[in-house]
Every structure is written in C-alpha cells, then in structure tokens.
Amino acid sequence: MRARWLLGVVVAAVAALGSHGEPPPAKPRAPATEPPAEAMKLPEELEALNTASRKMYAGARARELASIPVVIIVSGDQLILRKNGKRTVVTAIPAEYHALKSVAHTTLALFGFLSEEPGRPLSEERLKALKEFQALVAAVGPVVEKCGFDADTLARQKRLLARAEALAAKILQDGKVSADDLTKFCRASRSDVVANGTGAVRAQLRATHQQVMEWKKDMTAEEWAALTVIVPGVQTARAENASVQYFARLFGETNGEGRRVVYAEALWDEEKALNLLGTLRLDGKLAEAVFGDRFRMYRDFLADSARAAIDDILAPE
C-alpha cells in the first residue's frame, strides 16, 4: 500500500506583538503546486496502443481458458466441475466438518472477545454479550449428542463446551479476566481444538476424494491428465491449504501450487477465479517463449529489475 503523508506547516509563535497589541500580518501562503494535467497524461496514440494490447491479451486469455477441457473449482462447501461446457455443482463438505468446527470456534471466540486489555473490568455491554454467548454454548450441549459422534469425539465436544461455559461463568461473576487465566484456558483447550481440526479436515478430504473419484470415472485419460483445479482461499493458506495439498499429491505436483493446481487468493467469484487460471496458462506460454522458464511470469515481471534499482537507490553515498 502506498501511504500518503500530510505535510503540516509549523508556524513559530510570535515572541512579541506589535505596538498596538495586534499580531503581525500573516504572510501569504504560496499556492500548492501540482503538475499540470497535460503533463500526467499519455499521448492519445500511446493510450490507444496500450488499450488495444490489453484487449488482444484478454481475447487470448479467453481462448486459452476455453481450451481447457476439465476444471474443478473448490468453492466453500461445494466442488464445481466444468467440463466441455457443462457445469456440475455438488456439496462435498459433510455436516461432521461443520459440527467439529463450530465447537472448536468457542475457544477462538472467547479469546478474541477477552484478549483486549485483560485484567480490566468488562463494560455492562460486554458482560451482556458474554452472558448471551454462554447461553448459546449451554444450548449446544444436548445437540452434539445427536451428531453421530463416537464416544471419544463426543466427550471431546463436551469438554470444549464445558470449559468455555465455565470460563464465561467465572468472568460474569468476577467482571473481568486476567491474562494468565485466559492463557490457561487456551492452553487447556489446545489438544481438543487440534483434535477437532484433525477430524474436520479428514471428513472434508474423504468426501472430496470420493467425489473426485466419481467424476474421474467419466473422464478419458486425456481429460484426467489435463484436469486443472482452482482453490480460492485466504492469504495465509496457499500451498498448505488442505485442498491444495490433496490435489497436489493426487496430481504429483511437488510444489503444491503449480501447473495443475491454482490458488486463487481471495477470488471468491467463480468467473474471476477462472480468469486467473486463463492468465496463468497464457503467461506460462509467454514466459516459456521469452525466458525459457514457464514459471517466470508467475512472479512480478519487475522483481529482478526492482532489486537492482533498490540497490542503487539505497546504496551508501
């Protein structure tokens, strides 16, 4: 991000006033100078050339995308298969995943809610919100017994819920929580939260694998070899995203993201995610033609030159 800094004008205090008790007249400020608009505008011929170039590239990207016979998009709970002009959507994430996630989130919620200035009394508004959350936690207790969990998994859910409810009750009584008590709560919950995450991702990946293998039955060997997967996700996950790991192992892609597995950071819109795939495919061909390295355009084209420029700019005088 580019930060803009506002430059203030510091006026020194006048040490002495004039003989009539009036401050000296303020000096007129010089008008702010900005480059004329004409100096910032490219000639029309260059603008037209750039627009035409981008239009030609967009057309090439669309044709490149249309040439891919089979694409799977991992979209939240859904897997979307786009094959030969047909779009098929299935819900792949099972209820077990969401149940385990929802219970584990109580630890996340309480830490986030209480981590700001621990040790200080909570306001009436925050105590009211905490009491409402405690009621929600208590209401879930009987519900998890109907989720079909085995005995160990059910016991773990009850521990997490009971621990969250007990912390909320103590805070409602004391009106505050210490940083030490909050840390102890989180550490006590760690193994159960991790176990819930393990169970959730296993349920997710088992269901994903089952669906992908069903789709594979209707693909030719050529279609399967060309299958590309797009995984939209948050910034921090990338190559370690569960779906990226699964498809990379399935396809033998050693680096996670690569030729057949595309991570679409924060591109939750299906068409935008597909455009990214088209861009990567076309840029791969361009990079091969120009640099002899298919992945050179997968990083900033200006990266190498920028390093050299920064070396010069920041060089000791």
Secondary structure, DSSP 8 states (H G I E B T S, - for coil): --------------SS--TTS---------------HHHHS--HHHHHHHHHHHHHHHHHHHHHHHT--EEEEEETTEEEEEETTEEEEEE-S-HHHHHHHHHHHHHHHHHHHH-SSTTS---HHHHHHHHHHHHHHHHHHHHHTTS---HHHHHHHHHHHHHHHHHHHHHHHHS---HHHHHHHHHHHHHHHHHHHHHHHHHHHHHHHHHHHHHHTTS-HHHHHH-EEEEEE-TTTGGGSHHHHHHHHHHT-TTSSSSSEEEEET--SHHHHHHHHHHHHHHHHHHHHHHS-TTGGGS-TTHHHHHHHHHHHTS--
